[in-house]
């Protein structure tokens, strides 16, 4: 347990980013071990609680609830954050969030306001290729 605390402290202190920004950076790596580590770390530090979780053959979806204002602000401050806009498909405004830039590691984080949640979607590798 002591070594786990040391590791967490090292992760949080190794950069100038806030704790919340570091958790979001781990999530937006779209690498499942890093995402799992970020989710455990964020929930342990009280940044959010993990709500629903579902896994499909090609994608894993996780909802984050009860987010702190600091975590929400770090989410909006991410360089890939994109504000939604009204379109024909989304007349009330499309969701806004962070989308992966690369095809080999895909995913997205989207904010919904009813109820207030942050959805994380991670594309899983197609195991049939291997």
HUDAWO-V115283 format. One record per residue. N is the residue number from 1. OMEGA is omega as a letter, one per 40 degrees, with the letter a starting at -180 (* if undefined). Layout:
N | OMEGA
N | OMEGA
This chain:
1 | a
2 | i
3 | i
4 | i
5 | i
6 | i
7 | i
8 | i
9 | i
10 | i
11 | a
12 | a
13 | a
14 | i
15 | a
16 | a
17 | i
18 | i
19 | a
20 | i
21 | i
22 | i
23 | i
24 | i
25 | i
26 | i
27 | a
28 | i
29 | a
30 | i
31 | a
32 | i
33 | i
34 | i
35 | i
36 | i
37 | a
38 | a
39 | i
40 | a
41 | a
42 | i
43 | i
44 | a
45 | i
46 | i
47 | a
48 | i
49 | i
50 | a
51 | a
52 | i
53 | i
54 | i
55 | i
56 | a
57 | a
58 | a
59 | i
60 | a
61 | a
62 | i
63 | i
64 | a
65 | i
66 | a
67 | i
68 | i
69 | i
70 | i
71 | i
72 | i
73 | i
74 | i
75 | a
76 | a
77 | a
78 | a
79 | i
80 | a
81 | a
82 | i
83 | i
84 | i
85 | i
86 | i
87 | i
88 | a
89 | a
90 | a
91 | i
92 | a
93 | i
94 | a
95 | i
96 | a
97 | a
98 | i
99 | i
100 | a
101 | a
102 | a
103 | a
104 | i
105 | a
106 | i
107 | i
108 | i
109 | a
110 | i
111 | i
112 | a
113 | i
114 | e
115 | a
116 | a
117 | i
118 | a
119 | i
120 | i
121 | i
122 | i
123 | i
124 | i
125 | i
126 | a
127 | i
128 | a
129 | a
130 | *
